[in-house]
Amino acid sequence: MTNFISVQLKKASEVDLAKPLCKFIQQSYPGGDAQAEHCRAAEELSKLRKSALGRPLDKHDACLDTLLRYYDQLCSIEPKFPFSENQVCVTFTWKDAFDKGSLFGGSVKLALASLGYEKTCVLFNCGALASQIAAEQNLDNDEGLKAAAKHYQFASGAFQHIKDTVLSALNREPTVDISPDTVGTLSLIMLAQAQEVFFLKATRDKMKDGIIAKLANQAADYYGDAYKQCQYKDTLPKEVFPVLAAKHCIMQANAEYHQSILAKQQKKFGEEIGRLQHAADLVKTVASRYDEYINVKDLVDKINRALTAAKKDNDFIYHDRVPDLKDLEPIGKASLVKSTPVVVPLSQKFTDLFEKMVPLQVQQSVSVYNQRKADLVNRLIAQMREATNLANGVLASLNLPAAIEDVSGDTVPQSILNKSKSVIEQGGIQTVDQLIKDLPELLQRNKEILDESLRLLDEEETTDNELRTKFKERWQRTPSIELYKPLRAEGANFHSILNKAVQADGQVRECYQSHRDTIALLCKPEAELNAAIPSANPAKTLQGSEVVNVLRTLLAGLDEVKKEREQLENDMKAVNFDMTSKFLAALAQDGAINEEAISVTELDRIYGSYTQKVQESLKKQEELLKNIQNAHQDFSKMKQSNNESNLREEVLKNLAVANDKFVELVANLKEGTKFYNELTEILLKFQNKCSDIVFARKTERDELLKDLQQSIAREPSAPSIPLPTYQTTPAGGGKPAASSTPTPAPRTMVGAKPQPPARPPPPVISAASSSTSSAPTGPAAAPAAPAAAPPVAPAPGVGASSTAPSQAQGPPYPTYPGFPGYCQMPMPVGYNPYMYGQYNLPYVPSPVFQNPGQPPYPASQQPGYPFPQQPYYPQQ
């Protein structure tokens, strides 16, 4: 009687998880021990999947634990890897558990690049395997009963979890086996079977009949609800429905049986008989309708014995009235089962392979924080550099410090010599030329990488559009134009960055061309440099004056400010604070990360002092420059002015400006080279991302094309081609239309002797013609024959052999002498109205009987011919 329902496992296609995960790890994490450890964990995950899904699983708890550990690991990596069609793209393919497939098409399957889909299917297999393990338990002992109840409740919880989450996890229509309706029914079936196990345990433990009746009635209720959910749906195997209907009746019969015992104990003998009669009717229904699925002979015998004894006692002793079924009080219900909720980890042996890898949300928060930090530091450094350039420009315009160093009027000031030496040490004009020459090559390399990446997307998108146009609604996958939107946006951003870089390169070249000659002059030896600077009257009288000393002090203070800025810039760049622990703590505490609030607070704490120092430096420089300009005005009033000195001062100013521009150009060009090299690495990652998603889309496309071919093969063939009109329309209305189904050739029935039909009636011959009937048959008598022989209707069935058939007939199978399956039959005279094979006839028929469409009259008996002459009838 204990025939339990178990669920078939879904079958998964093989997938290599290690390769895409390792690629993501290598792109997202710096090289080192951490990266190698994460890659090893990815290899272990791939092996775990093969162990859980790549082999047949025994109906044992160890195999179930392997499935549970794989499910737990999927839940663990979900927040750590961006599984999607345009990031970590892994396509998971699963077959429908209940679809048996066809000879040509195979079973229904679905392929999705979704980790949620993989989790759903793995959890389905967990519930299915748990149901199989429960069905294998020995229910004759307590351990088996407890294990079965535990597994059934777990399976119910697994299927219920799928029902609640499958649509949001897939974002599309699932296969029938994991649809909400199907798994909801399976969850209820598992719950009903768990309740039945508790009923069996209560029966075995000989608990009170009232309690047993309530347990059985609750199980009957669960089975009835499950049957109602699936009776009008063709989603579960067909053998499930009769089992559910039978179990509903059996549990209800058990409830009535045990309630009858309680009624007997309460001296309600009429109620006892009424309940036993109802129980007997229920098990009788099961025995008559569902006997091939469940054997209820023992239960039938037990109920019938109790009913017979109860009737006997009531008839002879109690004479209690038997109430109608509708008058019986309803039996109570007691549920001892509930679906086990899915709470990760499901396995007690689970160990997270990626325990040291931070969740993706934390990674993203750290990335945004680093961007905020970089923006803040760059903004502070830019303010300091802009202030330094402003100070250099002011000093160059005032010809300081060269003006107060030019005492002789015919030698190169020491500050100019220092600038020349610095330019020469940095490579001079050749360094700038080489850096400018390298820029176009770096730019072109980046453009080619970007163009190739977008070309891959364009080709795959074109192919997808062509197939979508060809197959229309059959082409059920995400359109490439929608899927590639983030990549297209990223590519457009790279194009914009390259265009801005080209503009910046042009500005650098323009600046270089404007100051190239002066920079080249700074690269000359001291003698050539001195010769290029005009001579002027010395300003020795100003040396040692108070104004010059004030200028020297102010310029020294400005140099000190510049050095402080350099140190401040290095200090800000050296600050390194790992925010991972902060974000992890916030995620653990609140379940979410408010990145902006946390980042702003930490940046203020770390860089607040640096921001204050930068502002103080800017204010100090502003005061120094103001004082320098005032002191320079006093210096200019005291200094002798003439054309030679003005020209010399102008050249010295240009040399100072050239030095500043050289420093600026070298810095910009090196920064540009670094930018292009870093952009190359970013674009290579972008190209790999495009290549990976295109490869995944091609694999998905090939799989979908294969599925479409199989589905087309499963479809019914095209309808038969109708016959032409001239073959289906009766000719002149005198002949029925030919059937579209070909008529088979007549066959000789082996072992059955053909029976000749009844002879036709003799012809009616007039008196005038009777006198001529005895005349010899010859050509002279032929003209009178038609008048003396009116047409005679053939006997039933004769027309079939004497008229031309509606379709061509195949020849009868030949007979061979000595072959036991065929008998030698003499050929009848009226055979073959088409005059076929007349050389076989024993005589030449008279032309009188050759009217087409009319059966011939029987001729006289021929000597030596043992059988009467009959027309030939094809064997049907």
C-alpha positions, 0 to 999 in steps of 0.5 A, a space after each residue: 500500500 505504501 507506494 510513494 512518488 519520487 521525482 526524476 533528476 534534471 540532467 545538466 550539460 557539462 560546463 567549465 566554470 574554472 576558465 571564465 572565473 579565473 579570467 575574471 579573477 586575473 582581471 580584477 585582482 592583482 597578481 600574487 598569492 591571493 590571485 593564485 589562491 582564488 584561481 585554485 578555488 575556481 578549479 575546485 568549484 568546477 570539480 565540485 560541479 562535475 561530482 554533483 552533476 556530471 555522474 549518476 547519483 546513488 540514492 544515498 545521503 552522501 550524494 545528496 550532501 554533494 549536491 547541497 554543498 554545490 548549492 551552498 557554494 553557488 549561493 556563496 559566490 553569487 555576491 562575489 562574481 558578476 554572473 551575467 551575459 555581458 560580464 562573467 558569461 557562463 551558459 548553463 544548459 538543463 533538460 526538462 526532468 519530465 520530458 521524455 523527448 522524441 526519436 528525432 528531437 530529443 528532450 526539451 532543454 533550456 540554456 541561460 547565462 544565469 547563475 540563478 537558473 543554475 541554483 534553481 535547477 540544482 535545488 530541484 535536483 536536491 529535492 528530487 534526490 531527497 524524494 528518491 532517498 525517502 522512497 527507499 527507506 525501510 518504513 518498518 523501523 523508527 529510523 526509516 520512518 524518521 529519515 523518510 519524513 525528514 527528506 520529504 519535508 526537505 523536498 517540499 521546502 526545496 520545491 516551495 522555494 523554487 516556486 517563490 523565486 524561479 520567476 525572479 531568478 530567470 527573468 523569463 519563462 522556465 521549463 515546465 518542470 520548474 514552473 511555479 505550478 509544477 513545483 508547487 504541486 510537487 511541494 504539496 505531494 512531498 508534504 502529503 507523503 511526509 504526513 502519511 509517514 507520520 500516520 504510519 509511525 502513529 499506527 506502528 506505535 499504536 497511538 490513540 485511534 482518534 489521533 491516527 484518524 486525524 493524521 490520516 484525514 490530514 494526509 487525505 486532505 493534502 493528497 486531494 489538494 495535490 490532485 486538484 492542482 494537477 488534474 487538468 494540467 499535463 505537467 507531471 508524469 501520467 502515473 502520478 494522477 492515479 496514485 494521488 487519487 488512490 492515496 486520497 481515498 486510502 487515507 480517507 478510508 484509514 481515517 474512517 476506519 480508525 474513527 469507527 474504532 473510536 465510535 465503537 469505544 463510545 458505544 456509537 455502533 450505528 456510527 461505527 457501521 456508517 464509517 466502515 461502510 464509507 471506508 469499504 466504498 472508498 477502498 472498493 473504488 481504489 481496488 476497481 480503478 487503481 489496482 495496477 498502481 496500488 494494492 489495497 487487498 490487506 486494507 480491504 480485508 481488514 475493513 470488511 472483517 470489521 464491517 461484518 463483525 460490526 453489522 453482526 453485533 448490531 443486528 443481534 445485540 445493539 440494533 443501533 440506527 446507522 446514520 447517513 454519510 452526510 449526518 456523520 460528524 467530520 473527522 478532525 485534522 492534525 498536521 505534524 509536517 511543514 516544508 523545511 525552509 531553505 536556509 544556506 548553508 544546507 550542508 553541515 560539511 560546507 566550506 566556502 572555497 572563496 572565503 577570502 574573496 570579498 563580495 562584489 558589492 564590497 569590491 564595487 564600493 572600494 572601487 568607487 571609494 578609490 575613485 573618490 580618493 583619486 579625484 580628491 588627491 588630483 584636485 589638491 595636487 592640481 591646485 598646488 601645481 597651478 599655483 606653482 606655475 602662476 608663481 613661475 610665470 610671475 617671476 619670469 615676467 619680472 626676470 627674477 631671479 636673473 635680474 638681481 643676479 646679472 651684476 656684470 651685464 656680460 655673463 650668464 646669470 647663475 639661475 639661467 645656468 642652473 636652468 640650462 643644466 637641468 634641461 640638458 640633464 633631462 635630455 634637452 630638445 631630443 627628449 621632447 622630440 622623441 616623446 612627441 614622435 611616440 604619441 601617434 603610435 600609441 594613439 593608433 594602437 589604442 584605436 585599432 584595439 577599440 575598433 577591433 573590439 567593436 567590430 566583433 560586436 557588430 559582426 555578432 549583432 548582424 548575425 543575430 539580427 539575420 537569424 531573428 529575422 529568419 526564425 522570428 518568434 522562435 529565436 528566443 534569446 536576448 537581442 544582441 542590440 539590447 545586450 551590448 548596450 553597456 559595452 557600446 556605451 563603454 566603447 563610446 566613452 573610450 572614443 570620447 577619451 581618445 578624441 580628448 587625448 588627440 586635442 590635448 596632443 595638439 595643444 602640446 605640439 602647439 606649445 612646443 613649436 612656440 618655445 622650441 627655439 628658446 628651449 634649444 638655446 637653453 641646451 647650448 653650452 655656456 659659451 654659446 648661451 652667453 653669446 646669444 644673450 645681449 650685453 648691457 651696462 652692469 648694475 653693480 651699484 644695486 648689489 648690496 642695496 636693501 631692495 635687492 636683499 628684500 627680493 632675495 629674501 622673498 624669492 627664497 621664501 617662495 622657493 621654500 613654499 615650492 619645496 613644501 608643496 613637492 613634499 606635500 604632494 608626495 605625502 598625499 600620494 603615499 597615503 594608503 588606507 584599505 576600506 575593505 574592512 570598513 565596507 565588510 563591517 557595514 555589510 555585515 551590520 546593515 545588510 547593505 553599504 552606504 558607500 557615499 556616507 562612509 567614503 566621505 567621512 573617511 576621506 575627510 578624516 584622512 585628507 582633512 589635514 592635507 587640504 588645510 595645508 594646501 590652502 595655507 600654502 596658496 595663501 602664503 604664496 599669494 602674500 609672497 607674490 604681492 610683496 615680490 611685485 612691490 619690491 620689484 617696482 622699487 628695484 626697477 626705479 633704481 635700475 638704469 634703463 636703456 635699449 641694451 638692458 631692456 633687450 638683455 632682460 627680455 632674452 633672460 625672461 624668455 629663457 626662464 619661460 622656456 625652462 618652465 615650458 620645457 618642464 611642463 612639456 616633459 611632464 605632459 608628454 610623459 603623462 600622455 605616454 603613461 595615459 596611452 599605455 594604461 589605456 592600452 591595458 584597459 582596452 585590452 581588457 575591454 577587447 577580452 570582454 567583447 571577445 568572451 561575450 561574443 564567443 559565449 553568444 556564438 556558443 549559445 547561438 549554435 545550441 539554440 540552432 540545434 534546439 530549433 532543428 530538433 523542435 522542427 524535427 518533432 513537429 508533425 509532417 506537412 499535410 498530404 498534397 491534394 490530387 489534381 481536379 481531373 483525378 477527383 472530379 467524376 467524369 460526367 458524373 457517372 463515376 465516383 471520385 477516386 480515393 486519395 488513399 491508394 488501394 493495395 493489390 489483391 493478395 492470396 490468403 494463405 490457408 483459406 480456400 477461395 469460395 466462388 460467388 453465386 452464379 448469375 441468373 440465366 439470360 431472358 431470350 425471346 422466342 425469335 432468337 431461341 430458334 437461332 440459339 442452336 445455330 452454330 456460332 459464327 460470324 453470320 450470327 453476330 449481327 443478331 446477337 445484340 438485339 436478342 441479348 438485353 443487358 442483365 444486371 450482374 449479381 452482387 459483387 460481380 461488377 467489381 470484377 467485370 468493370 475496369 477498376 477505378 485505380 490500377 491494380 497490381 497483378 495477383 501474386 504468382 503461384 509456384 508448383 509445390 509451394 504449400 502456401 499457394 493453390 493451383 486454381 483453374 483460370 475462369 472463362 470470364 477472366 480479364 475484361 482487358 483481354 489480357 493473356 488470352 492465350 491461356 484461355 481454353 477457347 476463343 471467346 465469341 465477339 458477342 460477349 465483348 461489350 465493354 463494361 458488361 460481364 460475359 454470359 457463362 459458356 457451355 461446359 467444356 469437356 475435361 474442365 472439372 469446375 463450373 465456369 465462373 467469373 474471376 473475383 479478386 480476393 479482398 
